[in-house]
Amino acid sequence: MILIKTLILYETTHGATAACAARLAAALGGDTEVWELKRFFGDVSRYDCVVVGAPVYGGAIPKTMKTYCRQNGGALSRKPFAVFFACLSQNEETVRGYLKQNLPKELAACAFACSSFGGAFYFTKLNALERAVDRFIVKSYARANGIPAPDGKSDFVTISDERIAAFAEKIKTKAGANA
């Protein structure tokens, strides 16, 4: 078995993307480092594979991740590079659209894997305005997917371990082939 050094670099707002990054690291095993973007001051050239993850709100990822990818696109594109999103959309075309509209064109084209792992609304962590807005979004999501609407007080989590495991296998295959 070929051991590869993988970097998972993520941005999170309420913690869903951090949870996804941790689960992905567990699925990858081996020499995998997980860093929140604001705490990462390293050099991506030290890694065999780089994965970035971000939440999606209204079709957009956080500006800090957009800026990082724009400023480091050259270094990222020289590595096996993959992207995951923490969002409710599971439609592959929609998720690819998030990739194309949020990352530089050249870098988006380099991503060998892109997926949504699902998302979460942590109602217990939100302020009153966020809860009101997110309650509306979750009820619409539930109605569209034929599931019971959550109460808007308990956390609502759709993070998929199956999607994370499938994504991890793509990384292992691609990065292992390039090692």
Residue frames relative to the residue before (quaternion, step in Angstrom):
aa qw qx qy qz dx dy dz
M 1.0000 0.0000 0.0000 0.0000 0.00 0.00 0.00
I 0.3396 -0.7366 0.5529 0.1908 3.55 -0.92 0.93
L 0.2475 -0.7590 0.5832 0.1501 3.58 -0.82 0.98
I 0.0909 -0.7904 0.6051 0.0289 3.52 -0.86 0.98
K 0.3627 -0.6993 0.5699 0.2337 3.55 -1.18 0.61
T 0.0666 -0.8230 0.5633 -0.0305 3.53 -0.53 1.25
L 0.1971 -0.7484 0.6239 0.1086 3.54 -1.09 0.84
I 0.0912 -0.7396 0.6644 0.0568 3.54 -0.95 0.96
L 0.0497 -0.7981 0.5987 -0.0466 3.53 -0.53 1.26
Y 0.0476 0.8424 -0.5311 0.0779 3.59 -0.54 1.09
E 0.2307 -0.6988 0.6541 0.1747 3.50 -1.39 0.32
T 0.0341 -0.8084 0.5876 -0.0078 3.57 -0.93 0.83
T 0.3069 -0.7431 0.5633 0.1905 3.56 -1.17 0.55
H 0.8218 0.0942 -0.0144 0.5617 3.56 0.75 -1.07
G 0.7107 -0.4942 0.2517 0.4329 3.61 1.23 0.11
A 0.5105 0.6601 -0.4330 0.3407 3.63 1.16 -0.26
T 0.6735 0.4856 -0.3087 0.4640 3.59 0.91 -0.86
A 0.6070 0.5383 -0.3502 0.4681 3.59 1.08 -0.66
A 0.6430 0.5103 -0.3176 0.4747 3.59 0.98 -0.83
C 0.6429 0.5160 -0.3180 0.4684 3.60 0.98 -0.83
A 0.6540 0.5181 -0.3121 0.4545 3.59 0.92 -0.91
A 0.6589 0.5033 -0.3097 0.4654 3.60 0.94 -0.85
R 0.6639 0.4936 -0.3070 0.4705 3.59 0.96 -0.83
L 0.6317 0.5177 -0.3344 0.4702 3.58 1.04 -0.74
A 0.6364 0.5247 -0.3300 0.4591 3.60 0.94 -0.83
A 0.6490 0.5071 -0.3158 0.4711 3.59 0.97 -0.82
A 0.6652 0.4999 -0.3023 0.4649 3.59 1.01 -0.81
L 0.6696 0.4876 -0.2962 0.4755 3.59 1.08 -0.69
G 0.1596 -0.8023 0.5522 0.1608 3.56 0.97 -0.85
G 0.6717 0.5404 -0.3339 0.3812 3.56 -1.15 -0.59
D 0.7487 -0.3617 0.3110 0.4603 3.52 -1.20 -0.67
T 0.2422 0.7721 -0.5374 0.2376 3.56 0.27 1.31
E 0.1331 -0.7761 0.6135 0.0594 3.54 -0.87 1.01
V 0.1626 -0.7720 0.6106 0.0690 3.55 -1.05 0.87
W 0.0397 0.8061 -0.5860 0.0729 3.55 -0.75 1.10
E 0.3722 -0.6468 0.6094 0.2677 3.53 -1.10 0.74
L 0.6113 -0.6158 0.3521 0.3509 3.57 -0.86 0.99
K 0.6977 0.4908 -0.2957 0.4299 3.60 0.81 -0.92
R 0.7061 0.4257 -0.2621 0.5016 3.60 1.25 -0.25
F 0.5987 0.5777 -0.3543 0.4270 3.59 1.27 -0.08
F 0.0274 0.7944 -0.6041 0.0568 3.54 -0.74 1.13
G 0.4357 0.7325 -0.4179 0.3145 3.56 1.30 0.35
D 0.5061 -0.6106 0.5275 0.3047 3.48 -1.41 -0.19
V 0.4058 -0.7468 0.4722 0.2338 3.60 -0.58 1.13
S 0.5435 0.6299 -0.4096 0.3743 3.61 1.16 -0.35
R 0.5845 0.5925 -0.3632 0.4189 3.62 1.23 -0.33
Y 0.6992 0.4721 -0.2474 0.4765 3.59 1.26 -0.32
D 0.4733 -0.6655 0.5046 0.2802 3.53 -1.23 0.58
C 0.7873 0.0796 -0.0070 0.6113 3.55 1.19 -0.61
V 0.1218 -0.7864 0.6025 0.0616 3.57 -1.05 0.79
V 0.0879 -0.7691 0.6329 0.0138 3.54 -0.97 1.01
V 0.0897 -0.7756 0.6206 0.0732 3.57 -0.92 0.86
G 0.0863 -0.7940 0.6013 0.0220 3.54 -1.12 0.76
A 0.0503 0.7998 -0.5945 0.0665 3.54 -1.06 0.78
P 0.4802 -0.6196 0.5197 0.3398 3.55 -1.21 0.43
V 0.2601 -0.7346 0.6010 0.1777 3.56 -1.27 0.38
Y 0.0003 -0.7724 0.6339 -0.0397 3.53 -0.86 1.06
G 0.8388 -0.0500 -0.0001 0.5422 3.57 -0.55 1.15
G 0.7206 -0.4496 0.2388 0.4708 3.57 1.07 0.75
A 0.7100 0.4384 -0.2518 0.4902 3.61 1.24 -0.16
I 0.3340 -0.6942 0.5981 0.2210 3.53 -1.23 0.62
P 0.6752 -0.4915 0.3351 0.4362 3.63 -1.17 0.33
K 0.6043 -0.6009 0.4072 0.3285 3.52 -1.09 0.85
T 0.6175 0.5668 -0.3516 0.4170 3.59 1.01 -0.76
M 0.6697 0.4746 -0.2993 0.4865 3.60 1.00 -0.78
K 0.6108 0.5397 -0.3494 0.4621 3.60 1.00 -0.75
T 0.6729 0.5010 -0.2884 0.4615 3.56 0.89 -1.00
Y 0.6439 0.5204 -0.3264 0.4562 3.60 0.90 -0.89
C 0.6849 0.4847 -0.2916 0.4593 3.59 0.84 -0.94
R 0.6370 0.5141 -0.3290 0.4708 3.58 1.02 -0.73
Q 0.7175 0.4605 -0.2545 0.4565 3.59 0.87 -0.95
N 0.7806 0.3052 -0.1486 0.5248 3.60 1.13 -0.61
G 0.2690 0.8169 -0.4761 0.1834 3.57 1.26 0.31
G 0.6341 0.5443 -0.3339 0.4360 3.59 0.98 -0.80
A 0.6949 0.4605 -0.2703 0.4817 3.57 0.83 -0.99
L 0.6580 0.5116 -0.3127 0.4555 3.60 0.97 -0.83
S 0.6878 0.5008 -0.2919 0.4369 3.59 0.95 -0.83
R 0.6247 0.5345 -0.3435 0.4538 3.61 1.22 -0.24
K 0.6734 0.4341 -0.2745 0.5317 3.59 1.33 -0.01
P 0.5508 -0.4802 0.4985 0.4664 3.56 -1.21 0.12
F 0.0536 -0.8274 0.5538 -0.0762 3.54 -0.63 1.22
A 0.0191 0.7972 -0.6011 0.0535 3.57 -0.87 1.00
V 0.2158 -0.7776 0.5842 0.0864 3.54 -1.25 0.56
F 0.0136 -0.7655 0.6415 0.0480 3.55 -1.11 0.73
F 0.2319 -0.7533 0.6014 0.1302 3.49 -1.26 0.58
A 0.2760 -0.6851 0.6423 0.2047 3.52 -1.24 0.59
C 0.3653 0.6990 -0.5281 0.3146 3.55 -0.23 1.30
L 0.6034 -0.5934 0.3983 0.3539 3.56 -1.23 0.38
S 0.5975 0.5971 -0.3731 0.3838 3.59 1.07 -0.61
Q 0.1388 -0.7835 0.6023 0.0637 3.56 -0.95 0.95
N 0.4734 0.6788 -0.4303 0.3605 3.57 1.33 -0.10
E 0.4551 -0.7327 0.4387 0.2520 3.56 -0.55 1.21
E 0.6467 0.5208 -0.3185 0.4572 3.59 1.00 -0.80
T 0.6427 0.5129 -0.3135 0.4750 3.58 1.01 -0.82
V 0.6638 0.5050 -0.3009 0.4624 3.58 0.91 -0.92
R 0.6347 0.5052 -0.3259 0.4855 3.62 1.00 -0.77
G 0.6090 0.5506 -0.3379 0.4602 3.58 1.12 -0.70
Y 0.6199 0.5277 -0.3397 0.4711 3.60 1.02 -0.76
L 0.6299 0.5378 -0.3248 0.4567 3.56 0.99 -0.87
K 0.7191 0.4695 -0.2529 0.4455 3.58 0.78 -1.07
Q 0.7307 0.4318 -0.2629 0.4588 3.60 0.96 -0.73
N 0.7417 0.4293 -0.2297 0.4614 3.60 1.18 -0.37
L 0.7360 0.3368 -0.2175 0.5455 3.59 1.16 -0.43
P 0.6189 -0.5213 0.4053 0.4254 3.60 -1.16 0.43
K 0.6439 -0.5750 0.3533 0.3603 3.56 -1.02 0.87
E 0.6885 0.4933 -0.2867 0.4478 3.58 0.84 -0.99
L 0.6739 0.4832 -0.2919 0.4766 3.57 1.01 -0.81
A 0.6203 0.5392 -0.3418 0.4557 3.59 0.97 -0.81
A 0.6554 0.5183 -0.3072 0.4555 3.58 1.01 -0.81
C 0.6564 0.5238 -0.3057 0.4488 3.62 1.16 -0.52
A 0.5449 0.6415 -0.4072 0.3547 3.60 1.16 -0.42
F 0.2671 -0.7858 0.5377 0.1485 3.58 -0.57 1.14
A 0.7800 0.1186 -0.0839 0.6088 3.58 1.27 -0.32
C 0.0489 0.7663 -0.6383 0.0553 3.53 -1.12 0.78
S 0.1375 0.8053 -0.5592 0.1406 3.57 -0.76 1.03
S 0.3326 -0.6580 0.6235 0.2601 3.50 -1.37 0.31
F 0.2816 -0.7715 0.5507 0.1492 3.56 -0.87 0.97
G 0.5997 -0.4842 0.3763 0.5141 3.57 1.30 -0.14
G 0.2916 -0.7705 0.5432 0.1621 3.53 -1.22 0.02
A 0.2530 -0.7529 0.5835 0.1692 3.51 -1.30 -0.22
F 0.1551 -0.7091 0.6765 0.1241 3.46 -1.28 0.60
Y 0.1435 -0.7954 0.5873 0.0431 3.52 -0.42 1.26
F 0.1920 -0.8333 0.5107 0.0891 3.54 0.31 1.30
T 0.6263 0.5576 -0.3367 0.4283 3.57 1.11 -0.64
K 0.7066 0.4367 -0.2541 0.4953 3.62 1.25 -0.34
L 0.6193 0.6007 -0.3278 0.3848 3.59 1.24 -0.34
N 0.4594 -0.6263 0.5376 0.3282 3.53 -1.25 0.44
A 0.7420 -0.4416 0.2653 0.4291 3.59 -1.27 0.26
L 0.6672 0.4941 -0.3117 0.4622 3.61 0.90 -0.84
E 0.6507 0.5088 -0.3120 0.4695 3.59 0.93 -0.89
R 0.6397 0.5272 -0.3263 0.4542 3.60 0.97 -0.86
A 0.6586 0.5161 -0.3155 0.4477 3.60 0.91 -0.89
V 0.6764 0.4785 -0.2880 0.4802 3.59 0.89 -0.93
D 0.7054 0.4720 -0.2727 0.4531 3.58 0.81 -1.00
R 0.5791 0.5701 -0.3740 0.4468 3.59 1.10 -0.60
F 0.6432 0.5164 -0.3084 0.4739 3.58 1.00 -0.87
I 0.6624 0.5075 -0.3029 0.4603 3.60 0.91 -0.94
V 0.6838 0.4896 -0.2897 0.4569 3.59 0.86 -0.96
K 0.6400 0.5138 -0.3342 0.4634 3.60 0.97 -0.76
S 0.6379 0.5123 -0.3218 0.4765 3.60 1.01 -0.77
Y 0.6368 0.5243 -0.3126 0.4711 3.58 1.00 -0.89
A 0.6662 0.5062 -0.3013 0.4573 3.59 0.87 -0.96
R 0.6505 0.5156 -0.3102 0.4634 3.58 0.92 -0.90
A 0.6882 0.4920 -0.2773 0.4555 3.59 0.90 -0.94
N 0.7548 0.3745 -0.1950 0.5020 3.58 1.15 -0.62
G 0.4823 -0.7158 0.4068 0.2993 3.57 1.27 0.24
I 0.5260 0.5979 -0.4372 0.4179 3.56 1.02 0.74
P 0.6182 -0.5437 0.3932 0.4094 3.59 -1.16 0.41
A 0.4690 -0.6697 0.4990 0.2875 3.56 -1.00 0.83
P 0.4458 -0.6827 0.5023 0.2877 3.58 -0.90 0.86
D 0.6047 -0.6069 0.3916 0.3357 3.57 -1.21 0.46
G 0.4652 -0.6976 0.4360 0.3269 3.61 1.22 -0.23
K 0.6490 0.4634 -0.3211 0.5108 3.57 1.30 0.19
S 0.7030 0.3933 -0.2308 0.5458 3.54 1.10 -0.78
D 0.5818 -0.5835 0.4328 0.3656 3.57 -1.13 0.61
F 0.1969 -0.7609 0.6121 0.0871 3.55 -1.14 0.79
V 0.0276 0.8299 -0.5493 0.0940 3.59 -0.37 1.26
T 0.0682 -0.8034 0.5914 0.0119 3.57 -0.86 1.03
I 0.2986 0.7696 -0.5167 0.2271 3.61 1.20 0.35
S 0.2304 -0.8155 0.5267 0.0667 3.54 -0.77 1.14
D 0.3488 -0.7390 0.5418 0.1965 3.57 -0.60 1.15
E 0.6031 0.5602 -0.3558 0.4426 3.61 1.12 -0.59
R 0.6650 0.4841 -0.3042 0.4805 3.60 0.94 -0.84
I 0.6345 0.5238 -0.3232 0.4675 3.57 1.04 -0.77
A 0.6571 0.5068 -0.3108 0.4634 3.61 0.93 -0.86
A 0.6497 0.5092 -0.3159 0.4677 3.60 0.96 -0.82
F 0.6427 0.5160 -0.3068 0.4761 3.58 1.02 -0.84
A 0.6353 0.5306 -0.3187 0.4619 3.59 0.99 -0.86
E 0.6445 0.5149 -0.3253 0.4623 3.60 0.98 -0.78
K 0.6208 0.5263 -0.3418 0.4699 3.61 1.03 -0.72
I 0.6512 0.5122 -0.3119 0.4651 3.57 0.98 -0.84
K 0.6570 0.5168 -0.3104 0.4527 3.57 0.85 -0.95
T 0.6669 0.5060 -0.2950 0.4606 3.56 0.95 -0.91
K 0.7165 0.4550 -0.2560 0.4627 3.58 0.76 -1.06
A 0.7098 0.4519 -0.2754 0.4648 3.59 0.74 -1.00
G 0.6318 0.5369 -0.3257 0.4545 3.57 1.04 -0.75
A 0.6467 0.5163 -0.3102 0.4680 3.57 1.08 -0.74
N 0.7141 0.4329 -0.2502 0.4899 3.60 1.14 -0.60
A 0.5473 0.6386 -0.4039 0.3600 3.62 1.22 -0.21
